[in-house]
Each structure stands twice: as structure tokens, then as C-alpha cells.
Amino acid sequence: MIEGITVCNSPSWNIHSYFSNNLRFLGLTILNPTDSKHTDGLVPESCRDVEIAGIYFSLANDCISIKSGKIYMGSKYKCPSQNIEIRQCCMKDGYGSVTIGSEMAGGVKNLTVRSCLFLHMKCGIGIKTRRGRGKDAIIDDILFEHIQMDQVITPIVINCFYFCDPDGHSEYVQSKKLLPVDERTPQIKTLIFRDLICMNCHTAAAYIYGLPEQKIQKVFIQNCTFTYAKNAIAAIPAKMDGIEEIVLLGIFARNLRELSLDHVTAEGCLGEVFLLDSIDKLIIK
């Protein structure tokens, strides 16, 4: 257990737990300058049974980043990050509040994030993967609920074309064409977002882009409200090639097997609230 301390001014990740189990991070303060690079706050990597509660973050990159390695590690050890609970945290000033990946070749399973506050972030919830993470790179049983966001540029980003690593901009990683499913292909299964209140959004309420050959299996967005900033700025919503800056977009989703939208509003977006493509099963209530 790590409790009640302040960690600040790290030149890279602040706290990195690695192949560890039964961890508790309670009542911490994690601070870095808002112009510092690669200063993720708390990074559980291939860890099991983790409790994170009551932490205040102010930094420049991802506040909490859940990882399980690149393919050379994930395929060898097959050790996912799993059974992780995050609650009652305040996250501000950085890039992503709670993110998964993109180094998640061992998988991320059974993650719950609830009762948190995200302020002045580029991305609220970020799920990042890419071709080349491998067949063990499975993201499943992910729940975000009772989250409030204010001045978060894009509240929800799910990006299966994340352009990291030396080959990140290669045709294999970035092609939007249907490629073969093989031992290098990652998978996203079930994601649930419910009871989110997101104020002063800018680019989009949600930007979701799955692989055409391995569609995201199930995404549920329930009882969520999105309102937009009066002076919203245009930006690129996800780190992938071939997309342009957007502003005041509703919910964009492409390449999903099932998408359920239950009492979802995006007040102030331009055009239609839902911009959907290649969705096998759609439920709107």
C-alpha cells in the first residue's frame, strides 16, 4: 500500500507498478508541470487486484494509464492487467484522464472506474490499441460510471489505429482496409459507459474507430449527457492517420458489432447526434 504521499516533478512516469498484485494507492497527490512530456501519473502494468482511490492528479500526460506491455512481453508472459478499481479521483490538466494502452499486448480485463472528476483534459476516457499488439491483446469487461467532466476536449476516444512505435505510420498499422486476422491482431470486447455528465466538450462527444477485420464487439453508452463549449476549438480527436480536425461533433462510431445508445444526448452539436458506419447491430433508445 502507498498512502498519503506527494509525488512530483518526475522526468517520466511518476509511479509505475510492474508485474505486481494486491496493490492499494490511496490519498496520493501526483504533480508535474503541465508542459512536461511523458509524465504519466500512475501506470499499473500487468498488475492484478489493484485499488486506486482518492488521488489528485495535475500533470501533462495521462493521469492513470493501464498497460500490459508490447507484443514481445504480452505473448511471452500472457499477464493482463485485471481486477482494477479506480474511484473518487480528480484528474486535471493532462492529455488523458484514464487510458488503456496502447501497450496492452497482455490484455486488460475487469476494470471499473467510478465517481471521478476530469477537468481540462484533451481526452477523458482513452482506449488505445493497434495492429501488432497481438492476439492476447484483449480488452474486456471495462466499466466507466458516474463520471463528471468539464472542459475535456473529447470525453470518449476509442482508437484502434494508434500511431506509436517506429512502424506506427506504416500501411499495416494505419490501413482502413479489411486485413487478415492473425496472431498480431488485437481485440476489444465489451465496454460500458454510463451516467457520464460531460460539459464544455469541443471536438466530439465520442470518437470510436474499430478495426474493420476485428470489429469492437460491444459498446454500451447509457444515461450520458454531453454539452459543448461556447468557443469550442477544432482538433484531431485521435492519434491516427487520415483524419482531420473536427469540432462540435456528436458521437462518431465505425466498425462495431453492437452499439447500444440508451438516453444519450449531445446538446449543441453540429448536425446529427449520431454519425455511425459499419455497425452490425444498433440499438437506440
C-alpha positions as protocol buffer text, in pm:
chain_id: "A"
residue {
  index: 1
  type: MET
  ca { x: 0 y: 0 z: 0 }
}
residue {
  index: 2
  type: ILE
  ca { x: 113 y: 354 z: -82 }
}
residue {
  index: 3
  type: GLU
  ca { x: -92 y: 614 z: 106 }
}
residue {
  index: 4
  type: GLY
  ca { x: -91 y: 988 z: 165 }
}
residue {
  index: 5
  type: ILE
  ca { x: 233 y: 1090 z: -6 }
}
residue {
  index: 6
  type: THR
  ca { x: 302 y: 1350 z: -276 }
}
residue {
  index: 7
  type: VAL
  ca { x: 497 y: 1257 z: -589 }
}
residue {
  index: 8
  type: CYS
  ca { x: 610 y: 1547 z: -809 }
}
residue {
  index: 9
  type: ASN
  ca { x: 836 y: 1665 z: -1091 }
}
residue {
  index: 10
  type: SER
  ca { x: 926 y: 1324 z: -1229 }
}
residue {
  index: 11
  type: PRO
  ca { x: 1110 y: 1340 z: -1566 }
}
residue {
  index: 12
  type: SER
  ca { x: 899 y: 1046 z: -1688 }
}
residue {
  index: 13
  type: TRP
  ca { x: 624 y: 824 z: -1540 }
}
residue {
  index: 14
  type: ASN
  ca { x: 565 y: 908 z: -1175 }
}
residue {
  index: 15
  type: ILE
  ca { x: 456 y: 570 z: -1029 }
}
residue {
  index: 16
  type: HIS
  ca { x: 497 y: 252 z: -1234 }
}
residue {
  index: 17
  type: SER
  ca { x: 383 y: -77 z: -1080 }
}
residue {
  index: 18
  type: TYR
  ca { x: 507 y: -371 z: -1282 }
}
residue {
  index: 19
  type: PHE
  ca { x: 403 y: -741 z: -1263 }
}
residue {
  index: 20
  type: SER
  ca { x: 263 y: -684 z: -914 }
}
residue {
  index: 21
  type: ASN
  ca { x: -54 y: -798 z: -735 }
}
residue {
  index: 22
  type: ASN
  ca { x: -270 y: -680 z: -445 }
}
residue {
  index: 23
  type: LEU
  ca { x: -186 y: -310 z: -463 }
}
residue {
  index: 24
  type: ARG
  ca { x: -354 y: -12 z: -295 }
}
residue {
  index: 25
  type: PHE
  ca { x: -286 y: 350 z: -389 }
}
residue {
  index: 26
  type: LEU
  ca { x: -478 y: 578 z: -154 }
}
residue {
  index: 27
  type: GLY
  ca { x: -495 y: 954 z: -95 }
}
residue {
  index: 28
  type: LEU
  ca { x: -195 y: 1049 z: -308 }
}
residue {
  index: 29
  type: THR
  ca { x: -110 y: 1377 z: -480 }
}
residue {
  index: 30
  type: ILE
  ca { x: 74 y: 1347 z: -813 }
}
residue {
  index: 31
  type: LEU
  ca { x: 201 y: 1671 z: -969 }
}
residue {
  index: 32
  type: ASN
  ca { x: 404 y: 1760 z: -1276 }
}
residue {
  index: 33
  type: PRO
  ca { x: 438 y: 2077 z: -1483 }
}
residue {
  index: 34
  type: THR
  ca { x: 165 y: 2098 z: -1746 }
}
residue {
  index: 35
  type: ASP
  ca { x: 423 y: 2135 z: -2024 }
}
residue {
  index: 36
  type: SER
  ca { x: 626 y: 1827 z: -1927 }
}
residue {
  index: 37
  type: LYS
  ca { x: 628 y: 1527 z: -2163 }
}
residue {
  index: 38
  type: HIS
  ca { x: 568 y: 1157 z: -2088 }
}
residue {
  index: 39
  type: THR
  ca { x: 489 y: 1227 z: -1723 }
}
residue {
  index: 40
  type: ASP
  ca { x: 204 y: 977 z: -1676 }
}
residue {
  index: 41
  type: GLY
  ca { x: 82 y: 979 z: -1319 }
}
residue {
  index: 42
  type: LEU
  ca { x: 15 y: 616 z: -1223 }
}
residue {
  index: 43
  type: VAL
  ca { x: 85 y: 322 z: -1454 }
}
residue {
  index: 44
  type: PRO
  ca { x: -21 y: -29 z: -1345 }
}
residue {
  index: 45
  type: GLU
  ca { x: 137 y: -267 z: -1598 }
}
residue {
  index: 46
  type: SER
  ca { x: 49 y: -638 z: -1594 }
}
residue {
  index: 47
  type: CYS
  ca { x: -88 y: -597 z: -1241 }
}
residue {
  index: 48
  type: ARG
  ca { x: -378 y: -777 z: -1073 }
}
residue {
  index: 49
  type: ASP
  ca { x: -613 y: -672 z: -790 }
}
residue {
  index: 50
  type: VAL
  ca { x: -542 y: -300 z: -776 }
}
residue {
  index: 51
  type: GLU
  ca { x: -733 y: -34 z: -580 }
}
residue {
  index: 52
  type: ILE
  ca { x: -678 y: 333 z: -671 }
}
residue {
  index: 53
  type: ALA
  ca { x: -879 y: 585 z: -469 }
}
residue {
  index: 54
  type: GLY
  ca { x: -879 y: 949 z: -363 }
}
residue {
  index: 55
  type: ILE
  ca { x: -588 y: 1064 z: -578 }
}
residue {
  index: 56
  type: TYR
  ca { x: -540 y: 1419 z: -707 }
}
residue {
  index: 57
  type: PHE
  ca { x: -354 y: 1447 z: -1039 }
}
residue {
  index: 58
  type: SER
  ca { x: -227 y: 1757 z: -1216 }
}
residue {
  index: 59
  type: LEU
  ca { x: 21 y: 1681 z: -1492 }
}
residue {
  index: 60
  type: ALA
  ca { x: 83 y: 1688 z: -1867 }
}
residue {
  index: 61
  type: ASN
  ca { x: 18 y: 1335 z: -1992 }
}
residue {
  index: 62
  type: ASP
  ca { x: -217 y: 1052 z: -1891 }
}
residue {
  index: 63
  type: CYS
  ca { x: -317 y: 1056 z: -1525 }
}
residue {
  index: 64
  type: ILE
  ca { x: -379 y: 680 z: -1498 }
}
residue {
  index: 65
  type: SER
  ca { x: -260 y: 457 z: -1781 }
}
residue {
  index: 66
  type: ILE
  ca { x: -336 y: 84 z: -1771 }
}
residue {
  index: 67
  type: LYS
  ca { x: -81 y: -123 z: -1965 }
}
residue {
  index: 68
  type: SER
  ca { x: 42 y: -481 z: -2016 }
}
residue {
  index: 69
  type: GLY
  ca { x: 338 y: -446 z: -2250 }
}
residue {
  index: 70
  type: LYS
  ca { x: 411 y: -472 z: -2620 }
}
residue {
  index: 71
  type: ILE
  ca { x: 381 y: -797 z: -2812 }
}
residue {
  index: 72
  type: TYR
  ca { x: 722 y: -938 z: -2716 }
}
residue {
  index: 73
  type: MET
  ca { x: 622 y: -921 z: -2348 }
}
residue {
  index: 74
  type: GLY
  ca { x: 249 y: -988 z: -2381 }
}
residue {
  index: 75
  type: SER
  ca { x: 291 y: -1302 z: -2592 }
}
residue {
  index: 76
  type: LYS
  ca { x: 565 y: -1439 z: -2368 }
}
residue {
  index: 77
  type: TYR
  ca { x: 412 y: -1386 z: -2024 }
}
residue {
  index: 78
  type: LYS
  ca { x: 41 y: -1350 z: -2109 }
}
residue {
  index: 79
  type: CYS
  ca { x: -8 y: -1142 z: -1796 }
}
residue {
  index: 80
  type: PRO
  ca { x: -302 y: -900 z: -1827 }
}
residue {
  index: 81
  type: SER
  ca { x: -378 y: -606 z: -1606 }
}
residue {
  index: 82
  type: GLN
  ca { x: -702 y: -712 z: -1440 }
}
residue {
  index: 83
  type: ASN
  ca { x: -936 y: -660 z: -1145 }
}
residue {
  index: 84
  type: ILE
  ca { x: -863 y: -288 z: -1113 }
}
residue {
  index: 85
  type: GLU
  ca { x: -1091 y: -41 z: -935 }
}
residue {
  index: 86
  type: ILE
  ca { x: -1046 y: 337 z: -966 }
}
residue {
  index: 87
  type: ARG
  ca { x: -1274 y: 570 z: -770 }
}
residue {
  index: 88
  type: GLN
  ca { x: -1305 y: 922 z: -628 }
}
residue {
  index: 89
  type: CYS
  ca { x: -1008 y: 1068 z: -811 }
}
residue {
  index: 90
  type: CYS
  ca { x: -965 y: 1419 z: -952 }
}
residue {
  index: 91
  type: MET
  ca { x: -766 y: 1444 z: -1275 }
}
residue {
  index: 92
  type: LYS
  ca { x: -677 y: 1767 z: -1447 }
}
residue {
  index: 93
  type: ASP
  ca { x: -454 y: 1947 z: -1698 }
}
residue {
  index: 94
  type: GLY
  ca { x: -313 y: 1647 z: -1883 }
}
residue {
  index: 95
  type: TYR
  ca { x: -376 y: 1451 z: -2201 }
}
residue {
  index: 96
  type: GLY
  ca { x: -591 y: 1157 z: -2087 }
}
residue {
  index: 97
  type: SER
  ca { x: -767 y: 1105 z: -1755 }
}
residue {
  index: 98
  type: VAL
  ca { x: -787 y: 725 z: -1756 }
}
residue {
  index: 99
  type: THR
  ca { x: -641 y: 543 z: -2055 }
}
residue {
  index: 100
  type: ILE
  ca { x: -584 y: 184 z: -2162 }
}
residue {
  index: 101
  type: GLY
  ca { x: -283 y: 104 z: -2379 }
}
residue {
  index: 102
  type: SER
  ca { x: -157 y: 136 z: -2622 }
}
residue {
  index: 103
  type: GLU
  ca { x: 97 y: -110 z: -2477 }
}
residue {
  index: 104
  type: MET
  ca { x: -163 y: -371 z: -2381 }
}
residue {
  index: 105
  type: ALA
  ca { x: -41 y: -688 z: -2554 }
}
residue {
  index: 106
  type: GLY
  ca { x: -112 y: -898 z: -2244 }
}
residue {
  index: 107
  type: GLY
  ca { x: -469 y: -768 z: -2227 }
}
residue {
  index: 108
  type: VAL
  ca { x: -670 y: -551 z: -1987 }
}
residue {
  index: 109
  type: LYS
  ca { x: -970 y: -709 z: -1817 }
}
residue {
  index: 110
  type: ASN
  ca { x: -1221 y: -620 z: -1547 }
}
residue {
  index: 111
  type: LEU
  ca { x: -1152 y: -250 z: -1499 }
}
residue {
  index: 112
  type: THR
  ca { x: -1401 y: -30 z: -1314 }
}
residue {
  index: 113
  type: VAL
  ca { x: -1374 y: 350 z: -1294 }
}
residue {
  index: 114
  type: ARG
  ca { x: -1641 y: 534 z: -1097 }
}
residue {
  index: 115
  type: SER
  ca { x: -1719 y: 858 z: -916 }
}
residue {
  index: 116
  type: CYS
  ca { x: -1433 y: 1062 z: -1061 }
}
residue {
  index: 117
  type: LEU
  ca { x: -1386 y: 1420 z: -1182 }
}
residue {
  index: 118
  type: PHE
  ca { x: -1199 y: 1500 z: -1507 }
}
residue {
  index: 119
  type: LEU
  ca { x: -1105 y: 1867 z: -1567 }
}
residue {
  index: 120
  type: HIS
  ca { x: -927 y: 2046 z: -1853 }
}
residue {
  index: 121
  type: MET
  ca { x: -807 y: 1734 z: -2032 }
}
residue {
  index: 122
  type: LYS
  ca { x: -762 y: 1660 z: -2400 }
}
residue {
  index: 123
  type: CYS
  ca { x: -923 y: 1318 z: -2360 }
}
residue {
  index: 124
  type: GLY
  ca { x: -1139 y: 1191 z: -2077 }
}
residue {
  index: 125
  type: ILE
  ca { x: -1153 y: 817 z: -2140 }
}
residue {
  index: 126
  type: GLY
  ca { x: -895 y: 684 z: -2385 }
}
residue {
  index: 127
  type: ILE
  ca { x: -867 y: 328 z: -2517 }
}
residue {
  index: 128
  type: LYS
  ca { x: -569 y: 287 z: -2749 }
}
residue {
  index: 129
  type: THR
  ca { x: -456 y: -16 z: -2946 }
}
residue {
  index: 130
  type: ARG
  ca { x: -322 y: -100 z: -3293 }
}
residue {
  index: 131
  type: ARG
  ca { x: -241 y: -387 z: -3525 }
}
residue {
  index: 132
  type: GLY
  ca { x: 73 y: -556 z: -3400 }
}
residue {
  index: 133
  type: ARG
  ca { x: -24 y: -576 z: -3034 }
}
residue {
  index: 134
  type: GLY
  ca { x: -115 y: -943 z: -3082 }
}
residue {
  index: 135
  type: LYS
  ca { x: -392 y: -1195 z: -3026 }
}
residue {
  index: 136
  type: ASP
  ca { x: -351 y: -1183 z: -2646 }
}
residue {
  index: 137
  type: ALA
  ca { x: -417 y: -807 z: -2651 }
}
residue {
  index: 138
  type: ILE
  ca { x: -780 y: -838 z: -2543 }
}
residue {
  index: 139
  type: ILE
  ca { x: -965 y: -553 z: -2371 }
}
residue {
  index: 140
  type: ASP
  ca { x: -1279 y: -676 z: -2196 }
}
residue {
  index: 141
  type: ASP
  ca { x: -1520 y: -601 z: -1910 }
}
residue {
  index: 142
  type: ILE
  ca { x: -1447 y: -229 z: -1891 }
}
residue {
  index: 143
  type: LEU
  ca { x: -1689 y: -4 z: -1699 }
}
residue {
  index: 144
  type: PHE
  ca { x: -1686 y: 374 z: -1655 }
}
residue {
  index: 145
  type: GLU
  ca { x: -1973 y: 516 z: -1450 }
}
residue {
  index: 146
  type: HIS
  ca { x: -2072 y: 825 z: -1253 }
}
residue {
  index: 147
  type: ILE
  ca { x: -1803 y: 1044 z: -1408 }
}
residue {
  index: 148
  type: GLN
  ca { x: -1821 y: 1423 z: -1438 }
}
residue {
  index: 149
  type: MET
  ca { x: -1611 y: 1605 z: -1697 }
}
residue {
  index: 150
  type: ASP
  ca { x: -1564 y: 1975 z: -1763 }
}
residue {
  index: 151
  type: GLN
  ca { x: -1352 y: 2128 z: -2040 }
}
residue {
  index: 152
  type: VAL
  ca { x: -1248 y: 1788 z: -2172 }
}
residue {
  index: 153
  type: ILE
  ca { x: -1181 y: 1824 z: -2544 }
}
residue {
  index: 154
  type: THR
  ca { x: -1312 y: 1476 z: -2635 }
}
residue {
  index: 155
  type: PRO
  ca { x: -1474 y: 1279 z: -2349 }
}
residue {
  index: 156
  type: ILE
  ca { x: -1453 y: 929 z: -2505 }
}
residue {
  index: 157
  type: VAL
  ca { x: -1189 y: 812 z: -2755 }
}
residue {
  index: 158
  type: ILE
  ca { x: -1154 y: 451 z: -2869 }
}
residue {
  index: 159
  type: ASN
  ca { x: -874 y: 427 z: -3125 }
}
residue {
  index: 160
  type: CYS
  ca { x: -763 y: 102 z: -3289 }
}
residue {
  index: 161
  type: PHE
  ca { x: -510 y: 282 z: -3513 }
}
residue {
  index: 162
  type: TYR
  ca { x: -289 y: 447 z: -3252 }
}
residue {
  index: 163
  type: PHE
  ca { x: 31 y: 561 z: -3425 }
}
residue {
  index: 164
  type: CYS
  ca { x: 304 y: 474 z: -3176 }
}
residue {
  index: 165
  type: ASP
  ca { x: 634 y: 288 z: -3224 }
}
residue {
  index: 166
  type: PRO
  ca { x: 868 y: 309 z: -3528 }
}
residue {
  index: 167
  type: ASP
  ca { x: 611 y: 140 z: -3754 }
}
residue {
  index: 168
  type: GLY
  ca { x: 317 y: 343 z: -3623 }
}
residue {
  index: 169
  type: HIS
  ca { x: 258 y: 523 z: -3952 }
}
residue {
  index: 170
  type: SER
  ca { x: 307 y: 214 z: -4166 }
}
residue {
  index: 171
  type: GLU
  ca { x: 44 y: 89 z: -4412 }
}
residue {
  index: 172
  type: TYR
  ca { x: -9 y: -222 z: -4197 }
}
residue {
  index: 173
  type: VAL
  ca { x: -94 y: -24 z: -3885 }
}
residue {
  index: 174
  type: GLN
  ca { x: -288 y: 261 z: -4043 }
}
residue {
  index: 175
  type: SER
  ca { x: -473 y: 99 z: -4336 }
}
residue {
  index: 176
  type: LYS
  ca { x: -851 y: 131 z: -4305 }
}
residue {
  index: 177
  type: LYS
  ca { x: -893 y: -166 z: -4539 }
}
residue {
  index: 178
  type: LEU
  ca { x: -1002 y: -512 z: -4427 }
}
residue {
  index: 179
  type: LEU
  ca { x: -682 y: -705 z: -4347 }
}
residue {
  index: 180
  type: PRO
  ca { x: -643 y: -1070 z: -4242 }
}
residue {
  index: 181
  type: VAL
  ca { x: -691 y: -1155 z: -3874 }
}
residue {
  index: 182
  type: ASP
  ca { x: -376 y: -1326 z: -3747 }
}
residue {
  index: 183
  type: GLU
  ca { x: -153 y: -1359 z: -3440 }
}
residue {
  index: 184
  type: ARG
  ca { x: -83 y: -983 z: -3450 }
}
residue {
  index: 185
  type: THR
  ca { x: -445 y: -868 z: -3434 }
}
residue {
  index: 186
  type: PRO
  ca { x: -576 y: -720 z: -3104 }
}
residue {
  index: 187
  type: GLN
  ca { x: -937 y: -730 z: -2989 }
}
residue {
  index: 188
  type: ILE
  ca { x: -1177 y: -509 z: -2793 }
}
residue {
  index: 189
  type: LYS
  ca { x: -1478 y: -691 z: -2646 }
}
residue {
  index: 190
  type: THR
  ca { x: -1718 y: -521 z: -2401 }
}
residue {
  index: 191
  type: LEU
  ca { x: -1711 y: -154 z: -2296 }
}
residue {
  index: 192
  type: ILE
  ca { x: -1977 y: 17 z: -2083 }
}
residue {
  index: 193
  type: PHE
  ca { x: -2009 y: 392 z: -2025 }
}
residue {
  index: 194
  type: ARG
  ca { x: -2296 y: 508 z: -1808 }
}
residue {
  index: 195
  type: ASP
  ca { x: -2406 y: 808 z: -1609 }
}
residue {
  index: 196
  type: LEU
  ca { x: -2150 y: 1046 z: -1758 }
}
residue {
  index: 197
  type: ILE
  ca { x: -2205 y: 1423 z: -1738 }
}
residue {
  index: 198
  type: CYS
  ca { x: -1973 y: 1597 z: -1982 }
}
residue {
  index: 199
  type: MET
  ca { x: -1976 y: 1977 z: -2002 }
}
residue {
  index: 200
  type: ASN
  ca { x: -1787 y: 2211 z: -2236 }
}
residue {
  index: 201
  type: CYS
  ca { x: -1683 y: 1948 z: -2491 }
}
residue {
  index: 202
  type: HIS
  ca { x: -1504 y: 2069 z: -2802 }
}
residue {
  index: 203
  type: THR
  ca { x: -1434 y: 1820 z: -3082 }
}
residue {
  index: 204
  type: ALA
  ca { x: -1682 y: 1535 z: -3026 }
}
residue {
  index: 205
  type: ALA
  ca { x: -1881 y: 1364 z: -2754 }
}
residue {
  index: 206
  type: ALA
  ca { x: -1725 y: 1030 z: -2850 }
}
residue {
  index: 207
  type: TYR
  ca { x: -1490 y: 918 z: -3128 }
}
residue {
  index: 208
  type: ILE
  ca { x: -1485 y: 540 z: -3174 }
}
residue {
  index: 209
  type: TYR
  ca { x: -1294 y: 371 z: -3456 }
}
residue {
  index: 210
  type: GLY
  ca { x: -1254 y: -7 z: -3459 }
}
residue {
  index: 211
  type: LEU
  ca { x: -1060 y: -235 z: -3691 }
}
residue {
  index: 212
  type: PRO
  ca { x: -1260 y: -346 z: -3996 }
}
residue {
  index: 213
  type: GLU
  ca { x: -1133 y: -705 z: -3968 }
}
residue {
  index: 214
  type: GLN
  ca { x: -1176 y: -728 z: -3588 }
}
residue {
  index: 215
  type: LYS
  ca { x: -1467 y: -503 z: -3500 }
}
residue {
  index: 216
  type: ILE
  ca { x: -1520 y: -385 z: -3144 }
}
residue {
  index: 217
  type: GLN
  ca { x: -1768 y: -637 z: -3007 }
}
residue {
  index: 218
  type: LYS
  ca { x: -1998 y: -437 z: -2778 }
}
residue {
  index: 219
  type: VAL
  ca { x: -2018 y: -73 z: -2669 }
}
residue {
  index: 220
  type: PHE
  ca { x: -2295 y: 44 z: -2434 }
}
residue {
  index: 221
  type: ILE
  ca { x: -2342 y: 418 z: -2371 }
}
residue {
  index: 222
  type: GLN
  ca { x: -2620 y: 474 z: -2116 }
}
residue {
  index: 223
  type: ASN
  ca { x: -2764 y: 784 z: -1945 }
}
residue {
  index: 224
  type: CYS
  ca { x: -2494 y: 1018 z: -2071 }
}
residue {
  index: 225
  type: THR
  ca { x: -2523 y: 1389 z: -2144 }
}
residue {
  index: 226
  type: PHE
  ca { x: -2280 y: 1598 z: -2347 }
}
residue {
  index: 227
  type: THR
  ca { x: -2286 y: 1976 z: -2384 }
}
residue {
  index: 228
  type: TYR
  ca { x: -2040 y: 2188 z: -2581 }
}
residue {
  index: 229
  type: ALA
  ca { x: -1819 y: 2486 z: -2508 }
}
residue {
  index: 230
  type: LYS
  ca { x: -1936 y: 2820 z: -2647 }
}
residue {
  index: 231
  type: ASN
  ca { x: -1595 y: 2884 z: -2802 }
}
residue {
  index: 232
  type: ALA
  ca { x: -1517 y: 2525 z: -2897 }
}
residue {
  index: 233
  type: ILE
  ca { x: -1184 y: 2465 z: -3068 }
}
residue {
  index: 234
  type: ALA
  ca { x: -1129 y: 2226 z: -3359 }
}
residue {
  index: 235
  type: ALA
  ca { x: -879 y: 1946 z: -3304 }
}
residue {
  index: 236
  type: ILE
  ca { x: -788 y: 1599 z: -3424 }
}
residue {
  index: 237
  type: PRO
  ca { x: -977 y: 1368 z: -3186 }
}
residue {
  index: 238
  type: ALA
  ca { x: -750 y: 1062 z: -3203 }
}
residue {
  index: 239
  type: LYS
  ca { x: -383 y: 993 z: -3276 }
}
residue {
  index: 240
  type: MET
  ca { x: -431 y: 813 z: -3606 }
}
residue {
  index: 241
  type: ASP
  ca { x: -354 y: 890 z: -3968 }
}
residue {
  index: 242
  type: GLY
  ca { x: -607 y: 1006 z: -4224 }
}
residue {
  index: 243
  type: ILE
  ca { x: -846 y: 1209 z: -4009 }
}
residue {
  index: 244
  type: GLU
  ca { x: -896 y: 1584 z: -3999 }
}
residue {
  index: 245
  type: GLU
  ca { x: -969 y: 1836 z: -3729 }
}
residue {
  index: 246
  type: ILE
  ca { x: -1332 y: 1838 z: -3617 }
}
residue {
  index: 247
  type: VAL
  ca { x: -1545 y: 2047 z: -3387 }
}
residue {
  index: 248
  type: LEU
  ca { x: -1888 y: 2010 z: -3226 }
}
residue {
  index: 249
  type: LEU
  ca { x: -1936 y: 1653 z: -3349 }
}
residue {
  index: 250
  type: GLY
  ca { x: -2181 y: 1420 z: -3177 }
}
residue {
  index: 251
  type: ILE
  ca { x: -2100 y: 1051 z: -3138 }
}
residue {
  index: 252
  type: PHE
  ca { x: -1890 y: 907 z: -3420 }
}
residue {
  index: 253
  type: ALA
  ca { x: -1859 y: 527 z: -3434 }
}
residue {
  index: 254
  type: ARG
  ca { x: -1723 y: 296 z: -3704 }
}
residue {
  index: 255
  type: ASN
  ca { x: -1658 y: -79 z: -3716 }
}
residue {
  index: 256
  type: LEU
  ca { x: -1858 y: -216 z: -3423 }
}
residue {
  index: 257
  type: ARG
  ca { x: -2051 y: -540 z: -3394 }
}
residue {
  index: 258
  type: GLU
  ca { x: -2300 y: -394 z: -3145 }
}
residue {
  index: 259
  type: LEU
  ca { x: -2363 y: -38 z: -3030 }
}
residue {
  index: 260
  type: SER
  ca { x: -2631 y: 47 z: -2774 }
}
residue {
  index: 261
  type: LEU
  ca { x: -2720 y: 414 z: -2713 }
}
residue {
  index: 262
  type: ASP
  ca { x: -2966 y: 450 z: -2426 }
}
residue {
  index: 263
  type: HIS
  ca { x: -3075 y: 802 z: -2324 }
}
residue {
  index: 264
  type: VAL
  ca { x: -2777 y: 978 z: -2475 }
}
residue {
  index: 265
  type: THR
  ca { x: -2792 y: 1348 z: -2558 }
}
residue {
  index: 266
  type: ALA
  ca { x: -2542 y: 1583 z: -2722 }
}
residue {
  index: 267
  type: GLU
  ca { x: -2682 y: 1934 z: -2681 }
}
residue {
  index: 268
  type: GLY
  ca { x: -2524 y: 2188 z: -2915 }
}
residue {
  index: 269
  type: CYS
  ca { x: -2350 y: 1958 z: -3162 }
}
residue {
  index: 270
  type: LEU
  ca { x: -2347 y: 2046 z: -3532 }
}
residue {
  index: 271
  type: GLY
  ca { x: -2558 y: 1818 z: -3748 }
}
residue {
  index: 272
  type: GLU
  ca { x: -2681 y: 1476 z: -3644 }
}
residue {
  index: 273
  type: VAL
  ca { x: -2606 y: 1350 z: -3295 }
}
residue {
  index: 274
  type: PHE
  ca { x: -2507 y: 1002 z: -3414 }
}
residue {
  index: 275
  type: LEU
  ca { x: -2266 y: 953 z: -3707 }
}
residue {
  index: 276
  type: LEU
  ca { x: -2242 y: 578 z: -3748 }
}
residue {
  index: 277
  type: ASP
  ca { x: -2085 y: 350 z: -4007 }
}
residue {
  index: 278
  type: SER
  ca { x: -2034 y: -26 z: -4033 }
}
residue {
  index: 279
  type: ILE
  ca { x: -2232 y: -108 z: -3719 }
}
residue {
  index: 280
  type: ASP
  ca { x: -2370 y: -464 z: -3735 }
}
residue {
  index: 281
  type: LYS
  ca { x: -2630 y: -420 z: -3459 }
}
residue {
  index: 282
  type: LEU
  ca { x: -2757 y: -79 z: -3345 }
}
residue {
  index: 283
  type: ILE
  ca { x: -2991 y: -12 z: -3053 }
}
residue {
  index: 284
  type: ILE
  ca { x: -3106 y: 344 z: -2984 }
}
residue {
  index: 285
  type: LYS
  ca { x: -3347 y: 424 z: -2701 }
}
